Amino acid sequence: MMRLDRVNGLASIQDLGRQGQGHLGIPSGGAMDSFSLILANRLLGNEDNAPAIELASGSYEFTFKTPSWVALCGASFEAKIDDRPLWHSWRGRVNPGERLTLKGPRQGVWGYLAILGGIEVPEVLGGHGTFLAGRFGGHQGRQLASGDTLSLNPHTEANFSRPVGAVHRANDGILRALPGPEMSQFSDQDRKAFWHGHWTVSPQNDRMGARLTGESLDSGKHLSLRSHAVLPGVVQVPPGGQPIVLQADAQTSGGYPRMAMVIEADRWKLAQARAGQAIRFQHVSPNQVEDANLEWQHYFYRLARAMDGS
């Protein structure tokens, strides 16, 4: 069991999301940076989908009532267990009564605090994560608050011989993407501006989507489209001409032209980008999408090899 002594930021319970609920208007949701969630869970030997705490920029304090192990990945928070540092993307042991404090982060936006065995919350519509707009899932369907107490899933005592960490992949700000269904209806100039222009993440950036600023893509504003399905990674272009990249809690349908689709392997980069950070798009083929997925598989394979016997 753990108590949340201070929550000064947006924090919620998240897993890898819900599948097959789009016809109900329920987004897939889940972690904004799914790879960091998976990394935190694998450092502890948890299932990839084990519920963890997603933390936006801010400061936090947690007190553990029972002994456990934790791992903190994603955004680079300054973290301490009492007076001992908990390094970014490392696992560490916490003893009863010890306090974990987080400040920052120095880089990135979303951190993931995984606990050995995962956090115990009920499954709702095939997932454990919090859908804040729908007010269900996670801890009482809401963001976490100071004074909350969370139960941890039962687990056998970990037989870890030492702390273990990982080197997180660098965020180069390049979003590999496939052309969207309506890209051909934009002018040559707008298509060139999209692929070769420089974009900046605006302050309008949340779990639903991130608006980018740059050269206005005006040729699509007169397109008349019926409502169609959308999902995380879709790049919409509203009449104002500034693209919006849909994120984890995006709506399930929309009417704006779909310029492109950011591949799943790169969506974490946008999630971890702060307002003012530069972004650019890179056109890829379906074969290159498969290669990008293999890059992540190889990353986690190397991690598993490094953790053998730890």
Secondary structure as UniProt FT lines:
FT   STRAND          2..8
FT   STRAND          11..14
FT   HELIX           22..24
FT   HELIX           34..44
FT   TURN            48..49
FT   STRAND          52..55
FT   STRAND          58..64
FT   STRAND          68..74
FT   STRAND          78..81
FT   TURN            82..83
FT   STRAND          84..85
FT   TURN            88..89
FT   STRAND          90..94
FT   TURN            96..97
FT   STRAND          99..104
FT   STRAND          111..115
FT   TURN            116..117
FT   TURN            125..126
FT   TURN            132..135
FT   TURN            138..141
FT   TURN            146..147
FT   STRAND          149..150
FT   STRAND          174..179
FT   TURN            181..182
FT   HELIX           183..185
FT   HELIX           188..196
FT   STRAND          199..205
FT   STRAND          209..213
FT   HELIX           218..220
FT   TURN            221..222
FT   STRAND          228..229
FT   TURN            232..233
FT   STRAND          234..236
FT   TURN            239..240
FT   STRAND          244..246
FT   TURN            248..249
FT   STRAND          253..254
FT   STRAND          258..262
FT   HELIX           264..266
FT   HELIX           267..271
FT   TURN            275..276
FT   STRAND          278..283
FT   HELIX           286..307
FT   TURN            308..309
//
